[in-house]
Amino acid sequence: MSNKKSLIDSDIQYHIGMKEGDVADFVILPGDPGRVDFIAQHFDEAREVAYNREYKTVTGTYKGRPVSVTSTGIGCPSAAIAIEELANIGAKTMVRLGTAGAMQEFTRVGDTVIATGAVRQEGTSPQYMPIEFPAVSSHDMTSALVKSVSKSGANYHLGVVQSKDSFYGQHSPDKMPVSYELNQKWEAWVKGGVLCSEMEAATLFVVGSYRKLRTGALLIIAGDQNREESLTKDEYLEAVSKSTKMILEASLEIPN
């Protein structure tokens, strides 16, 4: 009888390329692997652990607290893989740090959004839970983020965000064969008070509920397609830096 393990049962997680002990219990999740080193510069000490496909991880400490940062790539399918495999090797708290597009008149470019929940307009989370199940962040993590962001003095909003699968479906809906559906639902989300649009939070919250993880999401309003406004590269990096510090300070409120 063979003693070989299958790829998904190996001690080394197949996609993220790590094993137990490689990551902290608290993990920051940007989408872009190019943001990982920049975020890790805010750690007191850091070392690269793995880089496979879209998944790059750096682990270190902040004020004595173990922390990691892992990129998830774009969209919910790749994010779900990262969340599952990080949970397999000991991660217990995951906070998305990402960008979003404004949906309300009062959500302005450069503002911060702390997501309490997410519209599940994506195809990954329904393969975990029926669509009636809410995608909500963890109360203690969200409270820690509110405390940290409030202390920073940043202009922030607290509420529901929209998670989608198609970037161009949002930005060029009239070109799509299903424009009638995209526009109708967008109008409904806006009327319902949805703050901004992004591409990963819903799956983070639903998979986190299923895997008994603590989850949160802090988003930067990077653009407003109605006003044709967006952050410059320097403004964007400054916003990521500030957001990283907010999340790291919030991590100190979370037991490990």
SULDA-V12673 format. One record per backbone hydrogen bond with DSSP energy under -1.0 kcal/mol. NH is the residue of the N-H (numbers start at 0). CO is the residue of the C=O. E is the energy in kcal/mol with one decimal. If there is no record, write none. Layout:
nh->(NH	NH)
co->(CO	CO)
e->(E	E)
This chain:
nh->(8	12	16	21	26	27	28	34	35	38	39	40	41	42	43	44	46	48	49	51	54	56	57	58	59	60	61	64	66	67	68	69	70	71	72	78	79	80	81	82	83	84	85	86	87	89	90	91	92	93	94	95	96	97	99	100	101	102	107	109	110	111	112	113	114	115	117	118	120	120	126	127	128	132	136	137	141	142	143	144	145	146	147	148	149	150	151	153	156	158	160	161	162	163	169	170	171	174	175	178	181	182	183	184	185	186	187	188	189	190	191	192	193	194	196	197	203	204	205	206	207	208	209	210	212	213	215	217	218	219	220	221	221	222	223	227	228	230	235	236	237	238	239	240	241	242	243	244	245	246	247	248	249	250	252	253)
co->(5	17	12	18	92	67	94	31	32	34	35	36	38	39	60	60	58	56	56	54	51	49	68	46	66	44	64	61	59	25	57	27	55	29	30	74	75	76	77	78	79	80	81	82	83	86	85	24	24	213	26	215	28	217	219	196	222	194	105	220	107	154	218	156	216	158	134	160	118	162	123	124	124	129	115	214	137	138	139	140	141	142	143	144	145	146	147	148	111	113	116	195	118	197	165	166	167	171	172	175	177	178	179	180	181	182	183	184	185	186	187	189	188	159	100	161	199	200	201	202	203	204	205	206	207	91	93	95	112	97	110	99	219	99	228	223	223	221	231	232	233	234	235	236	237	238	239	240	241	242	243	244	245	246	249	250)
e->(-1.0	-3.5	-1.9	-2.1	-2.7	-2.7	-3.1	-1.9	-1.0	-2.5	-2.7	-1.2	-1.8	-1.8	-2.9	-1.1	-2.0	-2.7	-1.3	-2.5	-2.5	-2.9	-2.1	-2.5	-3.1	-1.6	-2.3	-2.1	-2.3	-2.0	-2.3	-2.5	-2.0	-1.9	-2.4	-1.5	-2.7	-1.4	-1.9	-2.6	-2.6	-2.5	-2.6	-2.3	-1.8	-1.4	-2.3	-2.6	-2.9	-2.7	-2.3	-2.5	-1.8	-1.5	-2.2	-2.2	-2.8	-2.0	-1.0	-3.1	-2.5	-2.4	-2.8	-2.9	-1.9	-2.6	-2.1	-3.0	-1.5	-1.1	-2.1	-2.1	-2.6	-2.2	-1.7	-2.1	-2.6	-2.7	-1.9	-2.1	-2.6	-2.3	-2.2	-3.1	-2.5	-1.9	-1.5	-1.1	-2.1	-1.9	-2.2	-2.9	-1.9	-2.0	-1.1	-2.1	-2.5	-1.4	-1.5	-1.7	-2.2	-2.9	-1.5	-2.5	-2.3	-2.2	-1.7	-2.8	-2.4	-2.4	-1.9	-1.6	-2.5	-2.9	-2.4	-3.3	-1.9	-2.7	-2.3	-2.9	-2.1	-1.9	-2.2	-2.8	-3.1	-3.0	-1.6	-3.0	-3.2	-2.7	-2.7	-2.2	-1.1	-1.2	-2.7	-1.3	-2.0	-2.3	-2.6	-2.4	-2.1	-2.2	-2.5	-2.4	-2.4	-2.5	-2.6	-2.0	-2.0	-2.4	-2.7	-2.4	-2.1	-1.9	-1.7	-1.3)
